[in-house]
Each structure stands twice: as structure tokens, then as C-alpha cells.
Amino acid sequence: MTELSGPVAGGGEPAMEARTHPALMDPEVGLPNRLHFDLVHGYLFYAGERGLPFTVMMVSTGLGEGAPVEEVRRIGQHVQEVARTADVVTHLDNGRYLLLLSGTNSSGARVAADRVEGAIGDVVPGPISFGLATYDRAVKDPQTLVDSAGGALDAAEAAGGGVQFA
């Protein structure tokens, strides 16, 4: 648990002493965890309603079940190295990664997919598949956008790899 204390933003009053929250990093793979992703995604979703473009990207590396954690960590580090500071990279499971691309429309998401593929293409065992879902005001909630990226990823995997847009 991480301890937080200090002034409340803008108020000058001390925050509740010894306030704690769950860690936002997955210590096993060294990437932000799903809670971290969901918190940032929730904020971006509401920013999207005000005009900020963003995209959810799912990546499958072909590692599959039972992949050694060292391999998952190494691939995750390669993905993190090509991600921008404003992006969030999370490991889902079985060599699948979830990225939140802030300020990125579908064209920018395609460029990001190319960067990720270039970073991990030589270190993954199988074909690389990408599912991309760009925020649109018709999307009702954050989970629907993640589900759309997941559906696009399933289509990319069924095609033997590549990039699919939701």
C-alpha cells in the first residue's frame, strides 16, 4: 500500500493522514495494472465526450497460456519503450497487452500499432495481432470501448495476425 498525505489540491488543508490506496503497478511484469488502466480510461472517456480523441489498443503476441513471466515482462518493456508518456500499457493475460492511447485518432492508432510491431516483431513467438477501437460519442461507457477492441483483436487473430479496427 502506498501512503498519501499532504495538502488537498487547491485547498491548502492537509489530506487525511495515512490515507492508502492499492498499488497501481503489477509488480510481476512491471507495468501499470488493470486498475490503473481503468482509472485513466474513465477520465479519458469523459474527456472524449468533450472532444479529446483516444484509442484503446489490444495486442496479442502469440505467447499463450503458461508463458514465463520473464518473457511477458521483456515484451511488455519493449512495448512500453515505444509508447508515449501519455499512453498506458497494461498486461492482460496470456501475452495480451492493453494500451490506452491518449490524444490519438484511428490514423494515429495505426502508426502506434506499427511502432509496437517494430519493437516486438523479433522477440515474440507468434504472429502479432492488433485490435483498435477509437472513441466515438456513440460509445456509451468505457467497457464497451474495451470490448470493441477485444472483438477487433479476435478478428485479427482469426485472420492470422495484423490490424483490425472496431
Residue pairs with C-beta under 8 A, 6 or more apart in sequence:
1 20
1 21
1 22
1 23
2 20
2 21
2 23
3 18
3 19
3 20
4 15
4 19
4 20
4 21
5 14
5 15
5 16
5 17
5 18
5 19
6 14
6 15
7 13
7 14
7 15
8 14
8 15
22 35
23 33
24 32
24 33
24 35
24 36
24 39
25 31
25 32
25 33
25 36
26 32
26 33
26 90
26 91
28 69
28 73
29 69
29 72
29 73
29 76
29 91
30 73
30 76
30 77
31 76
31 80
31 89
31 90
31 91
32 88
32 89
32 90
33 90
34 90
34 92
34 98
36 88
36 90
37 88
37 90
37 98
37 100
38 142
40 88
40 100
41 56
41 88
41 100
41 142
41 145
41 146
42 142
44 52
44 54
44 100
44 102
44 135
45 135
45 141
45 142
45 145
47 54
48 54
48 135
48 137
49 137
52 102
52 103
53 103
53 104
53 105
53 108
53 134
53 135
54 100
54 101
54 102
54 103
54 104
54 134
54 135
55 100
55 101
55 104
55 105
55 106
55 108
55 109
55 112
55 132
55 133
55 134
55 135
56 98
56 99
56 100
56 101
56 132
56 133
56 145
56 146
56 148
56 149
57 98
57 99
57 100
57 101
57 109
57 112
57 113
57 116
57 130
57 131
57 132
57 149
58 92
58 96
58 97
58 98
58 99
58 130
58 131
58 132
58 149
58 150
58 152
58 153
59 79
59 96
59 97
59 98
59 99
59 113
59 116
59 128
59 129
59 130
59 153
60 95
60 96
60 128
60 129
60 130
60 153
60 156
60 157
61 75
61 95
61 96
61 97
61 120
61 124
61 125
61 126
61 128
62 95
62 124
62 125
62 126
62 127
62 128
63 71
63 72
63 75
63 94
63 95
63 124
63 125
63 126
64 94
64 95
64 126
65 94
67 94
67 95
71 95
72 91
72 95
74 123
75 95
75 97
75 120
75 123
75 124
76 89
76 91
76 97
78 119
78 120
78 123
79 89
79 97
79 99
79 116
79 119
79 120
80 89
81 119
82 115
82 116
82 118
82 119
83 89
83 99
83 112
83 116
84 101
84 102
86 102
86 103
87 99
87 100
87 101
87 102
87 112
88 99
88 100
88 102
89 97
89 98
89 99
90 97
90 98
90 99
90 100
91 97
91 98
92 98
95 124
96 153
98 146
98 149
99 112
99 116
101 108
101 109
101 112
104 112
104 134
105 134
106 132
106 134
106 165
109 132
109 134
110 132
110 163
113 130
113 132
113 163
116 128
116 130
117 128
117 130
120 128
121 128
126 161
127 160
127 161
127 162
128 161
129 153
129 156
129 157
129 159
129 161
129 162
129 163
129 164
130 152
130 153
130 156
130 162
130 163
130 164
131 149
131 150
131 151
131 152
131 153
131 154
131 155
131 156
131 164
131 166
132 149
132 152
132 163
132 164
132 165
132 166
133 145
133 146
133 148
133 149
133 152
133 165
133 166
134 165
134 166
135 145
139 145
139 148
148 166
149 166
151 166
152 164
152 165
152 166
153 164
155 164
156 162
156 163
156 164
